[in-house]
Amino acid sequence: MGPIDYNAGITTSIRQRLGEEVQHLSRIEKHCSLVFDEMAVKPMLNCVRRIGRVIGYANVGRAADRRDLANKLLCFIIKGLNTNYRIPVAYYHTKQITGQELAALIRTLLAEVEKFGFLIMRLVSDNSTVNVKAYTDLCGGTLTHQIPHLCDPARPLFLSFDYCHVIKCIRNILMDEKKKLKINGKPITGDYIRRLYESEKGSAIKQARMLSRKVVYPNNFEKMNVKRALILFSPKVSGSIDFQRLQNNPDYKDSEETTKMMGLCRRWFEVIQIF
């Protein structure tokens, strides 16, 4: 991509790459998703002597006007729907960006990227509060999964939350001992999974051999692993709980709604992964 110029937004080098990449794609290969996410960064100033600039301030939203130090890095990429390419589009240093400010950035980037010939069919993000508010703003006040495309109203634009992030959030809610969820008067709780793990821990023969400490009691870093979240919702785990209930084990009484929910989550993940 060439030397880094430390500019935010769609830089000259990114524009050059977008222009080069699109020439080698057929029309169907130009269909893509615009994916965006934030990561935390340490607030600090850096002096780049080569270009005679100080970087580290937020450069988008109200924080940019106040010259606040950025604590997040907001990145946008496009990912092919028919062809597996990933191309960086833009990045911004942010601090407490609002949903309205994020929605304005999305509108700008949609227009800029489509000028090169790419066809953005879908927006993808995690379901953080600011992203939900940005989607709601794009929808005109009522959140929905599809709206007229902002660049061409004759085309649809789909709004999608990252299914990997969603399944991890569901896992965290299920395993949170403080959450008291019920369906049809019966609990939805991860206590049954913990009991199964504790009862089989150290045994040579296990019903749910995939359960481990990292799956049942993950630390904050281990919670980021999608495969471990899927193990929790696997048919072997829910089937083992069902078996214990059918054997009249009192520790698993009223667990049928929990295992039913686990099965639905697993099937939902498998179906949406196809798309």
KOLMIBA-410325 format. One record per atom (N, C-alpha, C, O, CB): residue in one letter; x, y, z. Coordinates in pm, whole numbers, plus 50000, padded with zeros to 5 digits. Each point is the difference from the previous one (the first is absolute). Glycine has a CB too. Example, Ala and Ser with C-alpha at 12.3 -4.5 7.8 and 13.67 -1.06 7.14 Angstrom:
2
A513194943150780/A499115011950000/A500905012050000/A501044999850066/A497074988550059/S501545022249803/S500825011950006/S499235010950073/S500515011150017/S500674982649768/
# end
This chain:
275
M500824987850000/M499185012250000/M500845012650000/M499485011049985/M498764976550135/G503065011049897/G500865011749999/G500285005050141/G499534994150097/G499555011949681/P501695004950233/P500365005350133/P498795005550074/P499065004949939/P503215000649973/I497774993550220/I498915005150083/I500095015350008/I501065005550029/I498904973050106/D498915028149838/D500015014750007/D499335005250126/D499965012150021/D500034988649731/Y499494990450332/Y499425003550129/Y498745008549990/Y499575005850099/Y502704993149993/N497125001849790/N498755007249985/N498834990650027/N500054988349963/N501015027349871/A497894989650229/A498814992050025/A499075000749879/A500225007749907/A499984996550342/G498744987549755/G499044999749891/G500514991749884/G500844991150018/G498345031350052/I500324980349810/I500454992949880/I501245007149949/I499905010849941/I497734981550000/T503525001750080/T501265006449962/T500294998149852/T499314992549931/T501555003750300/T500165010649722/T500394999149859/T500404985849963/T499624995149893/T501145028650114/S499994969750080/S500434986349971/S498814990449996/S499984990849919/S502225014150188/I496824997249980/I498814991549999/I499205002249871/I499504990449941/I500415010250312/R499985012049704/R499295002849875/R500694993249882/R499344994749911/R499895027250184/Q502094978349906/Q500744993549892/Q499744985050000/Q499834994049894/Q501925023850120/R498244976250103/R499764985750006/R498594996449955/R499814990549924/R501855007950262/L497355009249861/L498624997349960/L499855000849849/L499344991649938/L499855017550280/G501445001049723/G499925001549856/G500674988749924/G499524995949895/G500425028350141/E501174970650017/E500704988949936/E499244986950017/E499874992349905/E502315019350136/E497314985950080/E499354987250030/E498724998349917/E499734989049951/E501225011850281/V498275009849753/V498714998749935/V500134996549852/V499074994449941/V500015021950223/Q502064987049776/Q500204997049858/Q500114985149972/Q499774995749887/Q501365026150092/H499204970350122/H500204985649982/H498784991950044/H500084987750008/H502365015950025/L496465003049996/L498814993150050/L498875000749899/L499795010249934/L500894995150301/S498574983649754/S498795000149919/S498905007150078/S500185003450117/S500494975049767/R498185023850053/R498935007250068/R499544992750125/R499805006250105/R499475003049675/I500564977650212/I499534992750118/I501045000150111/I499654999750118/I498954985949734/E502695014950110/E501065000250101/E500115013650068/E500635001150105/E500594981749763/K498195027450073/K500045013350061/K499005001550115/K500085009750076/K500644999449704/H498344981450234/H499065000550111/H500744997150131/H500754990250007/H497345002549842/C501735015650251/C500794998650122/C499235005250121/C498935005949988/C503164996449877/S498494995350251/S499495005350126/S500955010850050/S501214999249979/S497694978750078/L500555032150008/L500815009950070/L499994996250148/L498975000750067/L500505017749762/V501684977750221/V500134995150138/V500755010450082/V501025005349954/V498964970449968/F499545027250198/F500695009850084/F500004995550145/F499094993150047/F500265025349794/D501704985850230/D500144996250140/D500975009750067/D500815006549934/D498714969050015/E500385025350182/E500905008250079/E500914991350086/E499634989050040/E498675029449963/M502894986550022/M500894993650098/M500565010850090/M500185011549960/M500424969749878/A499685014950286/A500515009650097/A501485002849974/A500764990849967/A497565001250204/V502095020549844/V501405003749990/V500355008850120/V499125005850063/V500834992949682/K501335002150285/K500455008050113/K500005014849961/K500645003849902/K500774977050183/P497885027649991/P500015014449969/P501405005950019/P500525000050111/P497055001649958/M503035003449825/M501335005850009/M500325007649871/M499404997449896/M501344984050258/L500195027849856/L500455007649884/L501344994549952/L500864996450081/L497925024150000/N501384978849787/N501254995649941/N500465010549900/N499225004749917/N500174970950114/C501885028249976/C500585009349906/C500674992249887/C500954992550024/C499405024850160/V499154984449693/V500584993349884/V500895010149930/V499525008649925/V498474975750049/R503305014750050/R500925010149949/R500075000149848/R500205010549939/R501124987250271/R498524990749730/R500144998949854/R499025009049927/R500305005449894/R500484971350135/I498025024950030/I498995008349935/I499725012750079/I499175008249961/I499814971349942/G501735022150210/G499845012150080/G498625001850059/G499445011049999/G502264999049860/R497734978850192/R498645000550054/R499924993050134/R500794990950029/R498305009949740/V499955003550312/V499674993150124/V498684992949978/V499025006249959/V502225010950185/I498714969949884/I498784992349980/I499544994150134/I500804998150091/I499874996549671/G498045002650247/G499454994450123/G498695006350041/G499294994750086/G503005000249984/Y497385016649869/Y498735006450030/Y498864993249924/Y500214994549892/Y500995027250148/A497624978650017/A498824995149929/A499795008749876/A500145012250006/A498794979350210/N500735002149671/N499865007549876/N498634998749937/N499845002149879/N502584994850086/V496574999650117/V498634999449950/V499055002750116/V500284996350114/V500374987249703/G498235023050154/G499005002650103/G500335012150086/G500915007749970/G498624968150031/R499725025750107/R500175011550089/R501365000150067/R500555010650028/R497024989350011/A502994988249987/A501314999150065/A501095006649916/A500975005250053/A498304973750059/A500565020949754/A500995006349912/A500015015150018/A501055006249991/A498664975149845/D499125024650189/D499925014450021/D500625004150132/D500535011050013/D497394989549850/R502034990550236/R500555003250133/R501474996050012/R500645002850102/R497084994249994/R502824996549799/R501394995150003/R500214990050112/R500995000750073/R499785021049830/D498284969050111/D500144989350099/D500934989249949/D500084997749879/D497625007250207/L503004988550006/L500834988649961/L499094988149967/L499064997150074/L502865011150072/A498374985249746/A499194988549958/A500264987950090/A501144997750042/A498905010849721/N498914983950265/N500174987550074/N499464987949922/N499994988850051/N499855024350162/K499714989349664/K499514989249915/K500515001949857/K500245011349957/K497694986150187/L502234991749786/L500325000349858/L498864993449925/L499734988250019/L502785011250025/L496815008249873/L498854995349923/L500474996649859/L500505008749928/L497895005350210/C501444973549823/C500504995249871/C498864995249912/C499044994050049/C503124999650058/F497955009049762/F499034995449900/F500744991949894/F501075003949954/F497445016350087/I500924968349922/I500524992349888/I498834995649912/I498854999750044/I503154992450094/I498315004449738/I498994993449916/I500424985649982/I501184997049981/I498245024749899/K499604969250125/K500244985749985/K499094994649890/K498795002450003/K501894995550242/G499904995049660/G499234994849889/G498974989750043/G500264991850089/G501685012549767/L496904996150081/L498964990150028/L500174987649913/L499724988950045/L498745029650019/N501984983449813/N500204988849908/N501454995649995/N500284988349976/N497825019949890/T502815000950158/T501444997449997/T500595004450132/T499625010350055/T500474992749694/N500854989250303/N500525002650134/N501145010249996/N501174996250005/N498184980550063/Y500305036149923/Y501015010650011/Y499625009150116/Y498835001650033/Y501664997449719/R500525006850309/R499815009650109/R500885012149970/R501224998749990/R498254982950179/I499925029949818/I500745012149964/I499725010950103/I498835003550021/I501064990449733/P501135011550312/P499785011250093/P499435012049926/P500425003049888/P501454988850258/V497185014949917/V499355011649938/V500385012950072/V500355009949936/V497744975449993/A501835014550203/A500285012250075/A500194996550147/A499574989550046/A499115024449789/Y501974995150236/Y500074998750147/Y499955013950060/Y500385009949938/Y500964968650047/Y498175022050140/Y499875012750070/Y500384997950146/Y499714989550058/Y498475018349784/H502475002450217/H500215000150144/H498785006650063/H499605010949960/H502944990150016/T496864992450122/T498755005150057/T500055000150153/T500844993750063/T497934997649737/K500295016250254/K499734999750143/K498525002950021/K499525010949970/K502844996650087/Q496934982549994/Q498575001350030/Q499225004949877/Q499215009450010/Q501364995350230/I499644988949648/I499255003549880/I498534996550020/I499684989850061/I502365006449794/T497075012150094/T498584997650016/T499454992149882/T500664998949896/T499145022350238/G499014973549883/G499374992649891/G499765008749878/G500164995549887/G498774989750281/Q500695027549854/Q499755009349890/Q501295002949923/Q500005000749878/Q498105009450252/E503014991749944/E501285002549935/E500474987849922/E500535001449889/E500065014750292/L499204972049875/L500384987849929/L499164998149875/L500514996049896/L500194993850321/A498005013049793/A499124998849883/A500455009549889/A499944996449882/A498154997050268/A502365018549885/A500495009549900/A501254994749931/A500165001649879/A498885017350255/L501864974849942/L501194994049941/L499624988849902/L500564999049891/L500745006750317/I497754986049833/I499574989049914/I499445005249869/I500324994749893/I499184991550310/R499685024149803/R499435005849877/R501115005049908/R499954997949878/R497965008750249/T503094999949931/T501105005349919/T500804988849936/T500325000749881/T499805019250270/L500214969749927/L500824989249948/L499254991749896/L500604995449903/L500615004050313/L497494998749802/L499204992949900/L500125007149864/L500254993649898/L498144998550281/A501435021049824/A500075007649875/A501394999749939/A500144998349879/A498055016450206/E502844986849998/E501375000449950/E500434986649940/E500604999749893/E499935017750279/V499164971649897/V500434986949952/V499264996149873/V500594994249909/V499934999150326/E498205009849758/E499234996349881/E500425008049877/E499734995849888/E498364998250260/K502575017449870/K500515007549887/K501054992149921/K500185002249881/K499365018950245/F501144969749944/F501034992049933/F499404988349923/F500704993549921/F500905013150258/G497124990549842/G499364989049929/G499604988350088/G499344990849952/G501965016049854/F499094993450321/F499574989550092/F498515001750031/F499485011250000/F502864987350101/L496984990449927/L498585000350031/L499814994850143/L500024987950023/L499355008849731/I500455012350339/I499854996250141/I498564995750025/I499075007949988/I502765008350082/M498024971149964/M498674994250020/M499614999350147/M498824998650033/M501504988449759/R500675013850298/R499714997250140/R500955007750090/R501175001849967/R497984975449972/L500345027450174/L500825005550107/L500104989550111/L499014993450032/L500295030549912/V501894974650114/V500214989950104/V500755006450116/V501025006649981/V499014974849847/S499475016650293/S500685004950120/S499584991450117/S499124991549988/S500975032149921/D500554978550206/D499504993450120/D498825008150054/D499725011049953/D502584979450101/N497025004050044/N498775006550047/N500255008750123/N499234999650097/N499464981349813/S502395027050086/S500235009750108/S498955011149991/S499365001849897/S503134993050104/T497355012550107/T498955010350007/T500155010449891/T499015003849937/T500884992650308/V501345008449731/V500195010549900/V499694994849860/V499475007549917/V502275003150228/N498574976749827/N499704994449867/N498504998449980/N499485002549892/N502724985550110/V497105007850104/V498544998949991/V499385013749973/V499075001249920/V500964979050237/K500475030149911/K499475013549979/K500305005049859/K499195006949939/K501104997850306/A500904991749703/A500345004149863/A499084993249900/A499515006549907/A502874996950161/Y497374983649949/Y499084992949911/Y498595006250008/Y499335001749898/Y502024977150132/T498245024350092/T498665006050018/T499915013449928/T498975003249941/T500814985150281/D501285019549784/D500035012849930/D499904997949849/D499285007349932/D502105002550253/L499344980249762/L499944997149856/L498614995349959/L499575002349887/L502864991850117/C496864999350089/C498664994949971/C498925010750014/C498834997649969/C501934980250110/G499635033949968/G499025010750015/G499274999950132/G498955006350014/G500804993049746/G500804993650338/G499405000250134/G499484986850049/G499814998250120/G499635024749834/T500304967549956/T499514986850039/T500944989449942/T500114998649878/T497485009850130/L503064984350079/L501014990449956/L499354988549923/L499034994050045/L502395012050152/T499144991149686/T499544988849919/T501204993849930/T501105005550005/T496625005249962/H502084977949967/H501124992849941/H500305004249857/H501034996149946/H498404984950201/Q499685026749789/Q500185003849861/Q499435013849973/Q498905003350045/Q501014972649890/I500865032249993/I499555013449963/I500365002449854/I500844992949945/I499445015550293/P499105001649696/P500445003649864/P501465004750004/P500415007250091/P497234999249845/H503124989449965/H501435003549998/H500185015149996/H499285007049929/H501244971449954/L500435026650194/L500215014450011/L500575005949872/L499905012149977/L500444985150267/C500284994349671/C500565004749873/C499094997149882/C500115006449895/C502154990250199/D496844993849921/D499104996149892/D498744994150063/D499994988250033/D501945007649807/P497025012150176/P498784995350069/P499364987849934/P499174993450063/P500465029950009/A500734973749803/A499434988249933/A500624987150052/A499474989249976/A500115024749821/R501534987350274/R500684988250056/R499764999350150/R499825010450064/R501934990749756/P498244986850239/P499894998950146/P501375001250067/P501024996549941/P496954988950031/L502045019450150/L501195000050084/L499644992750128/L499105004150072/L501775017949829/F499844967250127/F499704991750117/F500875004350117/F501185003149984/F498174977749867/L500055019550268/L500705003650123/L500144987550086/L499004994050040/L500115029849951/S502114972350036/S500244987250067/S500915002050120/S500985007549995/S498734980349788/F499965005350325/F500904999350115/F500864987449988/F499514989549958/F498835023250188/D502914988449890/D500944988949989/D499524988150081/D499905000850123/D501995015549842/Y497814972549966/Y499424988450070/Y500994993750098/Y499574994050099/Y498995001949701/C502745005550176/C500994994750095/C499925007750132/C500064994250108/C501454998949701/H498365020150180/H499885008350120/H498704997050072/H499964999650123/H501435018349769/V497524980150032/V498694997350061/V500024987150079/V499494999450112/V499415013049701/I501704976950129/I500014987050069/I500825000950128/I499684993350098/I500054994849683/K501335020050219/K500805001750121/K499225007950106/K500104997050120/K502015002349742/C497125010650095/C499185007650094/C498934991150064/C499755000950120/C500655020049746/I498984970450052/I498994990850055/I500654990650100/I499424997350106/I499265003949681/R502534993750180/R500724991450094/R500255007250132/R499794994250107/R501294994049701/N499365024350186/N500295007550122/N498755002150085/N500064999150122/N501835012349760/I496984991350053/I498745001850074/I499564986950063/I499574999750115/I499765018849728/L500784970650079/L499594986950052/L500824995950122/L499464994450095/L499864999149674/M501985009550228/M500884995550108/M500115010150114/M500704997450097/M500564989849734/D498075024050158/D500025010050107/D499074995450113/D498794998949981/D501715019749852/E500074978850283/E499224995050113/E499015010350053/E499054996450070/E502874989049988/K498295027449911/K499105010450049/K498755001349914/K499005005750043/K502985006250048/K498074982749787/K498845001049911/K498984989450037/K500344988250015/K501115020749800/K497324995250201/K498924990750036/K498965000149886/K499035007650004/K501344996350247/L499864987749651/L499134999449883/L499074988050011/L500374989650053/L501395021749807/K497024990450089/K499024989150004/K499174999949872/K499735010449941/K500184990950310/I499694986749708/I499044998049892/I498984989750048/I500374989250046/I501355016549773/N497014997750169/N498944991150046/N500174996150147/N499684988950041/N500105002449726/G500755018150311/G500184997750142/G501204991650037/G500234997250117/G497365004849900/K503214993849882/K501174991550026/K501275007949970/K500035008049907/K498654971050037/P502385018650135/P501205008449990/P500804997549872/P500044988849948/P500055011350300/I500555010549704/I501014999349895/I501315003950067/I500225011750027/I498134993949782/T502504984850218/T501195002650079/T501164990949959/T499804988849954/T498745018650234/G502674997849831/G501204992149974/G500384991150118/G501014993149995/G499765024849853/D498424982350259/D500314991650116/D500064985249961/D500824992550054/D498095024550095/Y500234978949758/Y499994985949959/Y501314996249931/Y500484988850017/Y497035012449958/I503055008049949/I501284997449932/I501124999150103/I500864991349992/I498345020549801/R500774997350305/R501034999550105/R499904987150080/R501034994150034/R498945030949979/R498814970550018/R499834987550076/R500514988149921/R500624991050055/R497395018850061/L501724990349754/L500474989049915/L501524999749997/L500614989350012/L497325012449849/Y502695009950124/Y501475000749997/Y500594995550133/Y500944992050002/Y498935026849833/E499594986250276/E500544996650131/E499824985150030/E500874993950063/E498645029450017/S499374970749877/S499754985950030/S500924990749920/S500304988950045/S497335016950006/E502814998749832/E500834991549915/E501485003750004/E500834992949942/E497205004049912/K502305014050213/K501395004450007/K500864989350067/K499704995750112/K499565028349896/G501784971849927/G500894989850054/G499614985849965/G500754990750029/G499715024950152/S498374982549759/S499564986549961/S500674995749870/S500265008249912/S497524995650203/A502484983249875/A500614994649879/A498984999549886/A500345002349884/A501274984150256/I497155010549894/I498924999249900/I499025011250027/I499495001650111/I500784973249867/K499465033249917/K499145011650016/K498935000249892/K500224995449888/K501675017450216/Q496954992549931/Q498985002149901/Q500325012149911/Q499844999449878/Q498484990450278/A502145020949905/A500345012249927/A501505002750016/A500415008750076/A497255000949960/R503134982649891/R501455000550019/R500605013349952/R501135003350038/R498924971949935/M499215032649945/M500545012549948/M499985011250104/M500705010049985/M498554983049788/L499945005350333/L499945010550101/L501335000850075/L500534989950046/L496995006749978/S502995015349988/S501255002350072/S499865012650084/S498995006949994/S502344981749824/R499695014250259/R499965012150083/R499905012449914/R499295009450035/R502064979050140/K499355011749711/K499985011749912/K498635002249936/K499655011249962/K502774985249994/V496804992850031/V498665001149943/V499005004550105/V499165008649973/V501414973449862/V499515012350284/V498995002550103/V500355012150086/V499115007650040/V500404968049963/Y501775026450025/Y500445011350083/Y501065008249927/Y501135001050047/Y498364985750162/P500185019249677/P501015007449924/P500355013450064/P499155006550060/P500034982449734/N502095015150192/N500365013550041/N499625009749888/N499474995949897/N502444995550250/N498365021449873/N499575010049902/N500614997749862/N499355002449898/N500395013950288/F501504979149809/F500654997449872/F499414987549935/F499774999849879/F502335011150204/E497654978849996/E499464987549947/E498565001449952/E499544992349916/E501984995450237/K497765022349900/K498635002449955/K499935004549854/K498934999749940/K500495006250294/M501704998249709/M500035004749863/M500034988549900/M499835002249880/M501335018350198/N499064967349969/N500114988549911/N498634994849960/N499214995950086/N502974998150022/V497525006249762/V498694995949951/V499824984950010/V498914995350031/V501085024449814/K501064972750128/K499894985450002/K499584994950138/K499224990650011/K502535008149810/R498765007550283/R499644995850135/R498555003550030/R499324992650071/R503055010450003/A497165008149873/A498585003550019/A499114989849931/A498964996250054/A501645028249959/L499824971049869/L499214990149927/L499984986550070/L499014992849994/L501555019049794/I500544984750280/I500044987550077/I498895000150105/I499364989850025/I503135008149937/L497315013750099/L498995001250105/L498604996749947/L499174994650073/L502265022750040/F498314986149760/F498684997849941/F499934987249916/F499034997949928/F500655026750070/S501354967150009/S500064988149916/S498954989750041/S499594999550116/S502865004649850/P497104987549938/P499004989650032/P500484990250108/P499184994650073/P500005007449693/K502134995850244/K500514990750102/K499775005450141/K499704992550092/K502024999449745/V498425021350177/V499805005950133/V498515000350034/V499614995750109/V502485018249864/S497084991249936/S498565000650027/S499414986050012/S499104997750080/S500775024249798/G500654968650040/G499514986250008/G500364993450132/G499224992250054/G500985006349701/S500985004650298/S500414994450129/S499135005250113/S499654992650092/S502705005549824/I497295014750077/I499115005850101/I498614993649991/I499404996750102/I501885025149890/D498234976349885/D498704993549980/D500024985750056/D499044995550061/D500565018649734/F501514979050181/F500124986350050/F499924999650152/F499324991550056/F502085002549744/Q499285015150266/Q499995000550146/Q498595003150052/Q499584994550101/Q502835012849898/R496885001449932/R498635003150042/R499084987949984/R499184997250087/R501195026849849/L499784968849952/L499164988249974/L500334988750097/L499184991150023/L500685015449736/Q501344993950299/Q500394990350102/Q499535004350139/Q500364993950101/Q501624999849760/N497205016950141/N499435005350125/N501075005150097/N499834999250122/N498274985049850/N502985020949974/N501035006150084/N499465013550048/N499735008849918/N502174979549955/P497935013550258/P499395012350052/P500785012749967/P499435010849998/P499634975550184/D502255012549792/D500815011749967/D499635006049865/D500375011449971/D501474978850166/Y497445002249780/Y499685004749865/Y498495001249979/Y499525000349886/Y502584989050031/K497165011550192/K498565001849991/K499685013449934/K500685010050026/K498994975650179/D499315014749711/D499565012249930/D501055005649904/D500035012049977/D498554993050221/S502284986449747/S501055004749910/S499584999949853/S500785004049914/S500864987650250/E497125003849806/E499624998349860/E499975013149923/E500365000249882/E498334980150186/E500895030849995/E499975012849928/E501415005049972/E500255006349897/E497574999250212/T503114991649981/T501395004149978/T500594992649882/T500625006249913/T499634998650331/T499584982049750/T500584992349890/T499305003249867/T500624999649894/T499984982150268/K498125021649845/K499285003949878/K500605013049945/K500215001349879/K497664987550204/M502395020850007/M500605012649958/M501404997849945/M500385006349901/M498265005750271/M502144979149890/M501354997049951/M499954994449859/M500825003649915/M499934992150321/G498294995549739/G499864994249867/G499635010349895/G500504999749888/G498844979050219/L499775030649930/L499605010649908/L501175009149965/L500175004049885/L497524995250210/C503125003950005/C501175008649976/C500984993249906/C500555006449910/C499175003850317/R500514977049793/R500934992849914/R499484999449856/R500765002349905/R499994984150293/R497995010649785/R499444999149865/R499995013749931/R500275001049881/R498324979550192/W501095030050004/W500045013649945/W501405003249950/W500155005649891/W498005001550264/F502874989649922/F501385003049961/F500374992549872/F500625005749911/F499994998250331/E499014983449749/E500324991949884/E499325005349874/E500585000049892/E499714980350258/V498455024149865/V499285005149883/V500585013349953/V500245001749881/V497704986850199/I502295020850010/I500475013249961/I501434999549949/I500415008549921/I498075001850247/Q502294979649875/Q501394998749955/Q500064996949850/Q500985003349934/Q499694988650296/I498305002049716/I499974996849858/I500035012649916/I500575000249891/I498164979050159/F500645031550004/F499905012349924/F501145009750032/F500055011049943/F497494985950052/
# end
